[in-house]
Amino acid sequence: MAIITSTDLQNRLSTQAYTRLFAKNGGSTVDTAFRDLIIAEAESEVRIRTKAAFPEGFDAAGGTVDEAIKGGVVDI
């Protein structure tokens, strides 16, 4: 299960910041493949760093991921 989605990014960033971070070559269209790669890398980083605290993962019980964790992944 994913920790964050593109919607989580959009909810936590201004439209300008979201576009600036994920548009190719300073353009105005978000490169969704690049955005999704960044999401996957950030999630991997969080899972590596928290493996000892959450050996079964954040969603092992089928629950939802806490908003504070989502915010931390977006910050990465």
C-alpha positions as CSV (number, residue, x, y, z in Angstrom):
1,M,0.0,0.0,0.0
2,A,1.2,3.5,-0.8
3,I,2.1,5.9,1.9
4,I,1.2,9.0,-0.1
5,T,-0.5,9.8,-3.4
6,S,-0.2,12.7,-5.8
7,T,-3.3,14.1,-4.1
8,D,-1.4,14.2,-0.8
9,L,1.4,16.2,-2.5
10,Q,-1.2,18.6,-4.0
11,N,-2.9,19.1,-0.7
12,R,0.3,20.0,1.1
13,L,1.9,22.2,-1.6
14,S,0.8,25.4,-3.3
15,T,-0.1,25.0,-7.0
16,Q,2.9,27.1,-7.8
17,A,5.3,24.9,-5.7
18,Y,3.8,21.7,-7.0
19,T,4.2,22.7,-10.6
20,R,7.7,24.1,-10.1
21,L,8.9,20.9,-8.4
22,F,7.4,18.5,-10.9
23,A,7.3,20.2,-14.3
24,K,10.0,19.5,-16.9
25,N,12.5,22.2,-17.7
26,G,10.6,24.9,-15.9
27,G,7.5,24.3,-17.9
28,S,3.9,24.6,-16.7
29,T,2.8,20.9,-17.1
30,V,3.6,18.4,-14.3
31,D,5.7,15.4,-15.5
32,T,3.6,12.7,-13.8
33,A,6.2,10.0,-14.4
34,F,8.8,12.1,-12.6
35,R,6.4,12.9,-9.8
36,D,5.6,9.2,-9.3
37,L,9.3,8.3,-9.3
38,I,9.9,10.9,-6.6
39,I,6.9,9.6,-4.5
40,A,8.3,6.0,-4.8
41,E,11.8,7.1,-3.7
42,A,10.5,9.1,-0.8
43,E,8.3,6.2,0.4
44,S,11.3,3.8,0.1
45,E,13.4,6.2,2.1
46,V,10.8,6.4,4.9
47,R,10.4,2.6,4.9
48,I,14.1,2.1,5.2
49,R,14.5,4.6,8.0
50,T,11.5,3.2,10.0
51,K,11.9,-0.5,9.4
52,A,12.9,-1.2,13.0
53,A,9.9,0.8,14.4
54,F,7.4,-0.6,11.9
55,P,8.7,-4.1,10.9
56,E,5.3,-4.9,9.3
57,G,5.0,-1.6,7.6
58,F,2.6,1.3,8.3
59,D,-0.4,-0.5,6.9
60,A,0.1,-4.0,8.2
61,A,-3.3,-4.1,9.9
62,G,-5.1,-2.7,6.8
63,G,-5.5,0.6,8.5
64,T,-4.8,4.1,7.1
65,V,-1.5,5.9,7.3
66,D,-1.4,8.7,9.9
67,E,-1.4,12.2,8.4
68,A,1.8,13.1,10.3
69,I,3.6,10.3,8.5
70,K,2.2,11.4,5.1
71,G,3.5,14.9,5.9
72,G,7.0,13.5,6.6
73,V,7.1,11.7,3.3
74,V,6.0,14.8,1.5
75,D,8.8,16.8,3.3
76,I,11.4,14.3,2.0
